[in-house]
């Protein structure tokens, strides 16, 4: 479900930073090439080898959800 969205919305060559959720596992096998960096949250928040960190993305999504909660959610 995630991979078709990536192909449709993300430009080739983009760096994608994610955790190790299995839905992201096929990114490196896609016909369109992306640079995929991962963070293993059970070991660290920032990957010591690549510097990959998902906290900024997660923070942005939290702000979006709070701003648009009444529009997209039943309260």
C-alpha positions in Angstrom: 0.0 0.0 0.0 2.8 2.4 0.8 5.0 1.6 -2.2 2.6 2.7 -5.0 2.1 6.0 -3.1 5.9 6.5 -3.0 6.2 5.8 -6.8 3.4 8.2 -7.5 4.3 11.1 -5.2 8.1 11.0 -4.6 10.6 12.0 -7.2 13.3 9.5 -8.3 16.6 10.0 -6.5 14.9 11.4 -3.3 16.3 10.3 0.0 13.6 8.5 2.0 14.3 8.1 5.7 12.1 5.6 7.6 12.0 3.2 10.4 12.1 -0.6 9.9 8.4 -1.0 9.4 8.0 -3.9 7.0 5.9 -1.8 4.5 9.0 0.2 3.6 11.0 -3.0 3.0 10.5 -3.0 -0.7 11.7 0.5 -1.5 15.1 -0.7 -2.7 13.4 -3.2 -5.0 11.3 -0.6 -6.8 11.9 0.1 -10.5 12.3 3.8 -9.6 15.5 4.4 -7.6 15.5 6.1 -4.3 18.1 6.5 -1.6 16.6 4.7 1.4 18.0 5.2 4.9 16.6 3.5 7.9 16.6 3.9 11.7 16.3 0.9 14.0 14.4 2.5 16.9 15.1 -0.4 19.2 18.8 0.5 19.1 18.9 4.3 18.6 17.0 7.4 17.5 19.7 8.5 15.1 21.6 5.9 13.0 25.3 6.3 14.0 26.5 5.4 10.5 24.3 7.5 8.3 22.8 10.1 10.7 19.3 9.1 9.6 16.6 10.2 12.0 12.8 10.1 11.7 12.0 12.5 14.5 11.7 15.6 12.2 9.2 13.8 10.0 7.2 12.4 12.9 7.1 15.9 14.4 5.8 17.4 11.2 3.0 14.8 10.9 2.0 15.4 14.5 1.6 19.2 13.8 -0.3 18.5 10.6 -2.7 16.1 12.4 -3.3 18.6 15.2 -4.0 21.4 12.8 -6.4 19.4 10.6 -7.9 17.1 13.3 -11.4 18.6 13.1 -11.4 18.4 9.3 -10.2 14.8 8.9 -11.4 13.1 12.0 -14.6 12.4 13.8 -14.6 14.0 17.2 
